Amino acid sequence: MATSYALRLFCNLTFFTCLASIMIGSSVITADSDLVERMCGRSCSRATSSDKFCKDALNSDWRTPGADATILAYVAFGLAHRNASSTQDQITSLLSNSTGPVRQHLEQCLLDYATALNNTEEALTDLDWEEFGRLTSFAATTWEQAKNCESAFNGTKSPLTDNNNNLFGLSEICVCISYQLIV
């Protein structure tokens, strides 16, 4: 009889513990899911060219729902890193078929994207160590590299305009999130 009572008590406590953890967990996800809206809407709306771009970018990662600012920084810097890496690969491919001024512009962009890639790697490392002080600088430098690459074409048609604009936008998001982490 005592064993039956103890088992029933244990089962009830386990059930209520699980139920409480589900309720608490879902309220955290609901409360934190508004962070993307705040980051892209109010905090970054003046900086980024499009709050839709910001929301689409951040929401493209599975970690975003329920994320705090640190996880959003990982998402944003990770997206910028992937953009820089794939653009660097594209530049290398374009260089194999380019000559003259276009080749010079692409060589400049290759250097710019090498710097951007290094900055995003450093930012991700700093996030791993919970060192947030340099994140804004890394993001701003990455932003500058995208701008420099586009400017290298001196008004001529750049085959990298979309990549540059994406890195530019992602870097702006990184700056906004970085500010949230150091405030």
C-alpha positions as MATLAB code, in Angstrom:
seq = 'MATSYALRLFCNLTFFTCLASIMIGSSVITADSDLVERMCGRSCSRATSSDKFCKDALNSDWRTPGADATILAYVAFGLAHRNASSTQDQITSLLSNSTGPVRQHLEQCLLDYATALNNTEEALTDLDWEEFGRLTSFAATTWEQAKNCESAFNGTKSPLTDNNNNLFGLSEICVCISYQLIV';
ca = [
       0.000    0.000    0.000;
       2.781    2.443    0.894;
       4.599    1.533   -2.306;
       1.485    2.308   -4.349;
       1.094    5.704   -2.665;
       4.784    6.519   -3.164;
       4.609    5.494   -6.823;
       1.496    7.616   -7.396;
       3.143   10.591   -5.677;
       6.289   10.136   -7.758;
       4.265    9.922  -10.997;
       2.247   13.031  -10.101;
       5.376   15.013   -9.223;
       7.069   13.901  -12.428;
       3.997   14.849  -14.470;
       3.724   18.303  -12.890;
       7.461   18.896  -13.258;
       7.279   18.029  -16.957;
       4.168   20.174  -17.416;
       5.775   23.125  -15.631;
       8.935   22.807  -17.698;
       6.917   22.741  -20.930;
       4.917   25.785  -19.866;
       8.006   27.703  -18.786;
       9.885   26.697  -21.932;
       7.063   27.745  -24.244;
       6.677   31.089  -22.494;
      10.402   31.749  -22.935;
      10.159   30.932  -26.646;
       7.118   33.141  -27.044;
       8.704   36.013  -25.149;
      12.078   35.771  -26.909;
      10.663   35.323  -30.410;
       9.872   39.039  -30.354;
      13.602   39.825  -30.208;
      13.975   39.503  -33.998;
      11.078   41.889  -34.443;
      12.673   44.386  -32.065;
      16.172   44.005  -33.550;
      15.023   44.374  -37.125;
      12.259   46.867  -36.516;
      13.188   49.402  -33.905;
      16.852   48.848  -33.134;
      18.172   48.406  -36.637;
      15.518   50.110  -38.744;
      17.580   53.225  -39.262;
      20.741   51.283  -39.987;
      19.575   48.469  -42.254;
      18.237   49.098  -45.693;
      15.319   46.767  -45.086;
      13.772   45.318  -41.981;
      12.367   42.572  -44.250;
      15.919   41.612  -45.263;
      16.884   41.557  -41.576;
      13.932   39.389  -40.541;
      14.327   37.042  -43.508;
      18.039   36.633  -42.825;
      17.712   35.954  -39.099;
      14.660   33.728  -39.500;
      16.475   31.592  -42.087;
      18.321   29.889  -39.210;
      16.694   27.209  -37.062;
      18.236   28.688  -33.894;
      16.349   31.971  -34.174;
      13.015   31.070  -32.526;
      13.538   31.627  -28.827;
      17.052   32.976  -29.296;
      18.641   35.586  -27.094;
      20.899   38.341  -28.446;
      23.998   36.126  -28.229;
      22.439   33.399  -30.376;
      21.222   36.028  -32.844;
      24.806   37.303  -33.030;
      25.965   33.775  -33.859;
      23.276   33.589  -36.546;
      24.110   36.983  -38.062;
      27.897   36.556  -38.020;
      27.488   33.002  -39.302;
      25.411   34.237  -42.230;
      27.971   36.961  -42.959;
      30.761   34.364  -42.789;
      28.962   32.046  -45.235;
      28.323   34.974  -47.574;
      31.975   36.048  -47.458;
      33.183   32.489  -48.011;
      30.900   31.764  -50.964;
      31.654   35.164  -52.502;
      35.375   34.538  -52.142;
      34.880   31.230  -54.008;
      32.889   33.039  -56.695;
      35.623   35.664  -57.082;
      38.257   32.942  -57.473;
      36.136   31.365  -60.194;
      35.592   34.703  -61.959;
      39.312   35.475  -61.833;
      40.102   32.408  -63.933;
      38.240   33.955  -66.898;
      38.992   37.652  -66.380;
      41.546   40.061  -67.840;
      42.389   43.749  -67.726;
      40.584   46.153  -65.399;
      37.907   43.625  -64.412;
      40.631   41.282  -63.187;
      42.179   44.090  -61.125;
      38.793   44.891  -59.591;
      38.220   41.229  -58.758;
      41.687   40.949  -57.209;
      40.839   43.906  -54.974;
      37.556   42.224  -54.042;
      39.402   38.999  -53.250;
      41.489   40.930  -50.713;
      38.391   42.658  -49.339;
      36.580   39.367  -48.889;
      39.642   37.739  -47.293;
      39.509   40.516  -44.680;
      35.735   40.107  -44.283;
      36.143   36.370  -43.831;
      38.854   36.875  -41.228;
      36.697   39.410  -39.349;
      33.666   37.130  -39.235;
      35.855   34.234  -38.029;
      37.293   36.444  -35.276;
      33.789   37.556  -34.296;
      32.566   33.966  -34.045;
      35.601   33.113  -31.902;
      34.902   36.084  -29.637;
      31.301   34.914  -29.291;
      32.581   31.480  -28.242;
      34.611   33.178  -25.503;
      31.737   35.558  -24.608;
      33.968   38.509  -25.463;
      31.611   41.061  -27.015;
      33.751   44.204  -26.999;
      35.246   43.821  -30.496;
      32.131   42.541  -32.293;
      30.987   45.968  -33.459;
      34.423   46.672  -34.903;
      34.493   43.337  -36.738;
      31.020   43.982  -38.147;
      31.852   47.541  -39.221;
      35.069   46.414  -40.926;
      33.189   43.667  -42.752;
      30.650   46.292  -43.868;
      33.524   48.417  -45.189;
      34.966   45.482  -47.139;
      31.663   44.939  -48.971;
      31.527   48.659  -49.724;
      35.166   48.685  -50.909;
      34.605   45.740  -53.240;
      31.635   47.425  -54.870;
      33.574   50.698  -55.157;
      36.505   48.894  -56.798;
      34.474   48.620  -59.982;
      34.392   52.435  -60.251;
      30.813   52.626  -61.479;
      31.187   49.814  -64.008;
      28.977   46.737  -63.850;
      30.086   44.544  -60.959;
      29.338   40.818  -61.082;
      29.336   40.904  -57.283;
      26.719   43.582  -56.587;
      24.187   41.170  -55.060;
      26.860   39.512  -52.902;
      28.179   42.906  -51.783;
      24.690   44.167  -50.935;
      23.950   41.004  -48.963;
      27.195   41.242  -46.988;
      26.544   44.935  -46.459;
      23.084   44.186  -45.046;
      24.284   41.264  -42.925;
      27.076   43.412  -41.510;
      24.572   46.092  -40.521;
      22.558   43.446  -38.682;
      25.756   42.293  -36.952;
      26.468   45.872  -35.842;
      22.977   46.273  -34.376;
      23.081   42.985  -32.503;
      26.619   43.690  -31.292;
      25.454   46.967  -29.765;
      22.786   45.062  -27.848;
      25.431   42.735  -26.410;
      27.721   45.478  -25.131;
      25.034   47.731  -23.682;
];
